Amino acid sequence: MRPKNIPIIFLFSFVFIFVGSCLADAFARDNASDTFFKANKEYGSGQKAMAEKKKEDAAGAFERAVTLYEQLLESGFVNGQLYYNLGNAYYRLGMPGKAIIYYRRAEELLPRDADIKANISLLKRDFVDRETIGEAPEILKVSFFWYFYLNLSEITFITIYIYLALIASILSIIFLRLQWIRKIILIFASCFLVLVISLGIKAYQNSVEMGVVIADESKIRYGPGEEYEPRFKVHEGAEVRIEEKRDKWYKVFVFVDVEDVHDDEGKKEVEFKTGWISESEVGKI
């Protein structure tokens, strides 16, 4: 092989790989869109069957919709609308625990969607356990609106944009001697600082592992195993914070009211809401 032909071969190889990758991505997107359309069609059929009081037909349609939606998730196709639709399908199948899981996932990506919040509130009204976790006060939502109405990706994008604007402003003073930009630099620096703090809090919040009880009734035990005594019971839909995993058990903190207990000296147990639950009875958000 002539040495001068080697760059040409590499060029054609790169073009072939690049074009092949683009075609594969396009095919995957088209296939995912087709599956998403089919899943939505099945869900629509289920709603129609429900309106006609055909319960078996409705259940079958919703189950097919769930299967298709989960196929999309397994293929890596993820967006807020997909999570929301999957939550709706589980809700129609009478599985509120799994519905809450996907509503919460949808809420992370679509924090401004009022329908998601309304559906979560509607479901929780029928739960056996009364939840102690609450919404942030309205005055806090208004004061820090960007934190509550933007998702992690959106805050990240805006933070990067403000950072670049800040750098450009600083360079303008250094090289162009534009002194009037000092006030703009101060504004950008203040916004950047607030956004970095917000981004850190949002990232930490998203890193905390949360779960939802998906069993009809679950026993929170003193230790990770059936041999440990139950401390209290929770029911389907109860939200928990996952603190530790050991074998097939999660140590969780539950966000529902439980009966207060006291030790021999009459002191209230601080960690009473903490205990161990079987991994199979919890779905991660």
Summary of the structure (lengths in Angstrom):
residues: 285
radius of gyration: 25.7
end to end distance: 56.9
largest distance: 90.3
contacts: 800
relative contact order: 0.08
helix: 61%
strand: 14%
